[in-house]
Amino acid sequence: EYFIYETPTGGFLTHPTVVKDLGVLLSADSWFKAQIKQVIKTASMVANWILGAFRNRSKELLLMRLKTFVQPIHEYCCILWSPTTVGEITQFEQMQRNFTRRIDKCKELT
């Protein structure tokens, strides 16, 4: 999505509403909502891939895969874009709850 500006000479300048720098999405209003949404989407896809690809539901094995494949997605530049609203934090926690609910011996934790 772009804003279009007309120059005095009649030309047009486009300005993206979201830019990506070093893998982090930043909107024109300096919020990281697009980044948070993308991280939740990507982490959920990877977590679902792990659950679909491996039949073994042992706690140790799945938690190791969660830490190896999903946690780096969550933690990449998280100091910069960390969720601040209750809704964003709830979305992150819901994704993690959905994963741990499917692990044997962790169902009681969700």
C-alpha positions, 0 to 999 in steps of 0.5 A, a space after each residue: 500500500 502506498 501514498 501518492 504525492 504529486 510534485 510541483 512539476 506534475 510528477 508523482 512520488 510514492 511513499 510506502 506505508 510499511 518499510 522493511 529494514 534488517 527484516 523488521 517491518 516499520 509503518 509510516 506512523 512508526 508502529 510495529 503492528 505489521 512486524 508483530 502480525 508477521 511474526 505471529 503468522 510466521 511463528 504459527 506456520 512453523 509451529 504447525 509445520 513442526 506438529 504436522 511433520 513429527 508424530 512423536 509428541 514427547 515433551 522434550 523433543 517438541 520443546 527442543 524444536 520449539 526453541 530451535 525453530 520458533 523462538 528465534 522468530 519471536 526473538 529476532 530484534 524483539 527489543 525493538 518491536 516487542 508487543 505493547 498492547 494487551 491484544 498483541 501480547 495475548 496473540 503471542 501467548 495464544 500461539 504458544 498455548 496452541 503449541 503446548 496444548 498438543 504436547 504430551 504432559 503439557 496439556 495441563 499447563 494451558 
